[in-house]
Structures are given as C-alpha cells and as structure tokens.
Amino acid sequence: MFNAARLRQALSVLVTPQLAEQTMVAYRRAGGELTTSSLVRSVRAGAPAIAMGVPVAYRVLRSSADRLTAEFWTVAVVGNLQGIAPHSIWGRTTVTLG
C-alpha cells in the first residue's frame, strides 16, 4: 500500500489496464495524506497496527454488454498500539468497469 511500484504490479494482475490507471491516479492524490498519517508513521516505526478494509455491499447502477457501473459500501478498521484506538471508517465508492 505504501509502495506505488508494488501496487501497480498487483493491479496489473487483478484489473484491466484502464482501471489500474484510474486506481493509480486516485492513489497519487491520496498518497501524500496517507503517508503522513499517524497510523502510517507508527507502522513504519514498527508498532503493531491494524488497517483492514472490507466491502459490505454493492449496488449495480448501470450495465450494458461491455460496461458496468457499481457503487460499493465499505468499512475499514484501523488502530495501533501507540494511541490510535481501533475505530471504523465507512465509505462509498463508485466504480465503472469496461
């Protein structure tokens, strides 16, 4: 998650080139904030931590023979042993494939 080259490599196996590029654009936008967060700083310092995301539900918004747009509801649990009590973060993401 903190290594753009490894993320790009994983995406090349899992998704289409178009979706991989969209994901990398979003990653670059969020990367600065992510790498300076207290959770990431503590992980890099070797502190035990948890950061796990899980899709909870989805809804297909539009579909055709070669395109699908869906909305995903997700929850992430984050926390560490250096003062960040475990808590949940809920989110919603719209993805278009095709």
trRosetta pair geometry for C-beta under 8 A, 3 or more apart (Angstrom, degrees):
i j d omega theta_ij theta_ji phi_ij phi_ji
1 7 6.8 75 -115 -81 29 115
1 34 7.8 -119 152 165 103 142
1 51 7.9 -101 45 101 171 135
2 34 7.7 -158 -103 127 77 115
2 35 6.5 110 -139 -101 99 92
2 40 6.8 136 -93 -148 126 117
2 44 7.9 164 -153 -74 173 104
3 6 4.1 45 97 20 117 113
3 7 6.5 164 88 -17 60 85
4 7 5.6 -56 -145 37 32 114
4 8 6.3 34 156 -20 67 104
4 24 7.3 79 -161 -142 99 97
4 27 6.7 144 -118 129 89 133
4 28 7.6 47 -118 -80 132 79
4 31 7.3 -4 -74 -109 110 146
5 8 5.8 -52 -149 35 30 111
5 9 6.4 32 151 -20 63 106
6 9 5.5 -51 -147 36 34 115
6 10 6.4 34 154 -18 66 103
7 10 5.8 -55 -149 37 31 109
7 11 6.3 30 154 -18 65 108
7 23 7.8 -143 157 129 111 115
7 24 7.3 144 112 -100 114 81
7 27 6.3 150 129 -135 158 165
8 11 5.7 -57 -147 39 30 112
8 12 6.5 38 153 -29 64 102
8 20 6.8 83 -147 177 65 113
8 24 6.1 34 -93 -91 92 127
9 12 5.8 -50 -152 24 30 115
9 13 7.4 21 153 -12 59 102
10 13 6.1 -64 -163 36 36 106
10 14 6.2 11 153 -5 71 120
11 14 5.7 -72 -136 48 34 101
11 15 5.4 -36 -168 37 78 106
11 19 7.6 -150 -172 107 109 84
11 20 3.9 132 140 -126 121 96
11 23 5.7 -169 -120 70 146 143
11 24 7.2 -138 40 -50 166 94
12 17 7.6 24 -123 -96 72 70
12 20 6.0 52 -76 -116 53 159
15 19 4.1 -95 160 88 128 124
15 20 5.3 162 82 -57 106 78
15 23 7.1 100 59 -12 156 139
16 19 4.8 88 55 12 84 101
16 20 6.8 -143 93 -8 41 88
16 97 7.0 129 11 -154 129 85
17 20 5.5 -54 -144 35 32 116
17 21 6.4 32 157 -19 65 103
18 21 6.0 -56 -153 34 29 108
18 22 6.6 28 151 -17 64 106
19 22 5.5 -51 -146 37 37 113
19 23 6.2 39 154 -21 67 105
19 95 7.6 40 -133 -168 114 108
19 97 6.3 -3 -71 -113 132 77
20 23 5.8 -56 -150 36 29 112
20 24 6.4 28 153 -19 64 106
21 24 5.7 -54 -146 36 33 111
21 25 6.5 38 153 -23 65 102
22 25 5.8 -51 -152 31 32 113
22 26 6.6 28 152 -13 64 105
23 26 5.8 -57 -152 40 33 109
23 27 6.1 38 149 -24 67 107
24 27 5.2 -50 -142 36 35 117
24 28 6.4 38 156 -22 65 101
25 28 6.0 -52 -151 33 29 110
25 29 6.7 30 150 -19 61 105
26 29 5.7 -54 -153 34 34 114
26 30 6.3 13 158 -2 68 111
27 30 6.2 -68 -144 49 27 97
27 31 5.8 51 155 -56 66 101
28 31 5.5 -32 -138 2 28 125
30 33 5.7 -67 -166 48 58 107
30 34 5.4 58 142 -29 87 113
31 34 5.5 -61 -140 38 28 113
31 35 6.0 19 169 -15 68 109
32 35 6.4 -60 -144 36 23 103
32 36 6.7 2 163 -2 59 113
33 36 6.4 -76 -152 45 27 98
33 37 6.7 46 153 -51 65 96
34 37 6.0 -40 -158 -4 32 116
34 40 6.2 99 157 -48 65 149
35 40 5.6 -129 -141 128 32 159
36 40 7.2 40 34 62 9 127
36 41 7.4 18 -165 -50 35 106
37 40 4.8 89 61 10 87 101
37 41 7.0 -152 94 -6 44 87
38 41 5.5 -52 -145 37 35 114
38 42 6.3 32 158 -18 67 105
38 82 7.9 -143 163 97 101 112
38 83 7.7 -64 156 82 137 109
38 84 6.2 156 105 -61 115 125
39 42 6.0 -60 -152 36 28 106
39 43 6.5 29 152 -19 64 106
39 49 6.1 131 -165 -162 86 146
39 51 6.4 106 160 -72 138 124
39 78 5.7 -33 -113 178 157 122
39 79 7.8 -82 -115 -99 114 8
39 80 6.0 164 -132 -22 73 124
39 84 5.7 -46 -84 24 86 174
40 43 5.6 -52 -146 35 35 112
40 44 6.3 33 156 -16 66 105
41 44 5.9 -58 -150 39 29 109
41 45 6.4 25 152 -16 64 110
42 45 5.5 -58 -147 40 35 111
42 47 4.1 -46 171 47 95 135
42 49 5.9 121 101 -62 111 133
42 80 4.8 111 107 143 148 169
42 81 7.9 177 170 53 136 62
42 82 4.5 -164 -127 39 136 138
42 84 7.3 -154 14 6 154 120
43 46 7.8 77 178 -47 30 12
43 47 6.6 -83 -80 59 31 79
43 49 5.0 -81 -80 33 90 142
43 51 7.8 -45 -67 -5 143 127
43 80 7.2 -125 -59 -100 72 137
45 82 7.8 44 72 -46 133 162
47 80 5.3 62 123 179 120 124
47 81 5.5 -152 -177 55 102 91
47 82 4.7 -40 -145 -25 164 119
48 80 6.6 156 95 -154 52 75
48 81 5.0 46 62 -4 93 123
49 78 7.6 1 175 -166 102 72
49 79 6.8 -172 -153 98 72 41
49 80 3.6 -27 -103 -98 93 98
49 81 7.2 -121 -73 5 60 73
49 84 7.7 29 -129 62 105 124
50 77 6.1 -17 124 113 117 96
50 78 6.6 -172 96 -135 69 32
50 79 5.6 8 51 54 95 79
50 80 7.4 -177 19 -78 59 54
50 86 6.7 10 59 -110 124 106
51 76 6.8 3 -170 179 68 113
51 77 7.6 -169 -133 89 28 53
51 78 4.8 22 -107 -111 76 88
52 76 6.6 170 87 -153 38 67
52 77 5.3 -4 56 52 90 91
52 78 7.9 178 22 -73 54 55
53 74 5.6 14 -176 174 103 124
53 75 7.2 172 -148 91 61 36
53 76 4.1 -29 -94 -95 80 92
54 74 6.6 161 81 -156 39 78
54 75 5.7 -15 59 62 90 80
54 76 7.5 158 14 -88 64 44
55 58 6.7 3 175 -50 124 100
55 72 5.4 -58 -135 -169 111 117
55 73 7.3 104 -163 76 66 50
55 74 5.2 -50 -103 -97 50 86
56 73 4.8 -56 62 103 104 96
56 74 6.2 166 2 -110 87 26
56 75 5.6 58 -44 -4 124 99
57 72 7.5 165 89 -154 45 51
57 73 4.6 12 54 43 87 115
58 70 5.2 13 -179 170 114 122
58 71 6.6 159 -157 82 63 49
58 72 4.9 -21 -101 -101 90 68
58 73 7.2 -156 -75 16 41 72
59 70 6.6 163 80 -159 40 75
59 71 4.9 -8 56 55 93 99
60 63 5.6 -11 179 -37 126 117
60 68 6.7 -61 -139 -165 102 98
60 69 7.5 106 -166 80 61 52
60 70 5.1 -42 -103 -101 52 90
61 69 4.6 -55 65 106 108 99
61 70 6.2 176 5 -104 84 28
61 71 5.8 80 -45 -20 113 96
61 94 7.0 6 -9 -141 150 109
62 67 7.4 -9 115 117 101 101
62 68 7.4 174 93 -152 61 37
62 69 4.4 27 48 40 92 112
63 67 7.0 -179 -148 95 42 60
63 68 4.8 8 -113 -113 87 76
63 69 7.3 -146 -67 28 54 63
64 67 4.9 23 47 48 102 89
64 68 7.8 -151 32 -68 56 52
64 98 7.7 100 61 -162 93 170
66 98 5.0 126 143 -160 64 118
67 96 6.7 -5 -170 -174 97 96
67 97 7.0 164 -152 87 50 53
67 98 3.4 -157 -104 80 58 161
68 96 7.1 169 88 -152 45 52
68 97 4.9 -5 58 56 93 98
68 98 6.0 130 13 -31 63 119
69 94 6.6 12 -178 -180 95 99
69 95 7.2 178 -148 91 54 42
69 96 4.5 -16 -99 -100 85 83
69 97 7.8 -178 -78 20 39 63
70 94 7.3 179 93 -149 35 59
70 95 5.8 -13 61 60 81 87
70 97 7.8 1 11 4 101 105
71 92 6.2 5 -180 -177 102 100
71 93 7.2 165 -155 86 57 38
71 94 4.9 -28 -100 -97 76 77
71 95 7.9 158 -95 17 28 68
72 92 7.0 167 84 -153 48 52
72 93 5.1 -13 57 61 98 88
72 94 7.8 174 16 -86 71 28
72 95 6.6 19 -5 2 114 113
73 90 7.4 -11 -173 -169 89 95
73 91 7.5 165 -155 89 48 45
73 92 5.4 -20 -102 -101 65 81
74 90 7.3 158 87 -156 52 50
74 91 5.1 -15 62 64 96 91
74 92 7.5 172 19 -85 76 32
74 93 6.8 11 1 7 121 108
75 88 5.3 -15 -172 -167 106 115
75 89 7.1 149 -159 74 55 45
75 90 5.3 -23 -103 -100 78 68
75 91 7.7 165 -87 21 33 71
76 88 6.8 146 75 -157 45 60
76 89 4.6 -15 59 57 99 98
76 91 7.3 21 -4 4 104 114
77 86 6.0 9 -180 -169 99 101
77 87 7.4 177 -147 89 61 25
77 88 5.5 -32 -94 -96 68 71
77 89 7.9 -177 -79 17 23 74
78 84 6.9 -43 132 143 90 130
78 86 7.1 173 90 -139 31 57
78 87 6.6 -24 62 60 76 70
78 89 6.5 16 7 -6 114 116
79 84 5.1 -167 -142 114 53 88
79 85 5.8 -43 -131 143 120 23
79 86 3.3 -78 -20 -84 157 56
79 87 6.4 123 -68 7 103 61
80 83 7.3 2 79 47 93 51
80 84 4.8 51 31 48 86 106
84 87 7.8 -99 168 12 83 101
